[in-house]
């Protein structure tokens, strides 16, 4: 049973890393600012998923803590960038 779970986790990790490459492509070559912001948000979410998968694979809880901190920073950063794009001013 452990072999099956480890195989599924590694396959899922590979898929998420491949999706991160696609999201990075959207950030790099986005048509406009909104596409790039959406790609950046997706890249943050996929990074969180990769950190959680790494926590499950290596059985280390520290990756979950890092993922939670990154989630908070990613949320605040996305809101700040969206407000900047909408108003052309930060505060």
C-alpha angles and dihedrals in degrees: 000000000000091000091054093049092047091049092051091048093051092047090049090049091052092049092049092049090050089051089050088058090053091048091048089052089054091051092047099044103023117151095228141358094272092056090050092049091050090049091050091051091048090049090054092049092049090049088055090051091050091050091051091048090050089051090054094045098046095031092229119141094202091080090060091053091050090048091053092051091047091050091056093048093045092052094050092045093051092049092048093049092046091051091048091051092048098046104021088231132084103222 
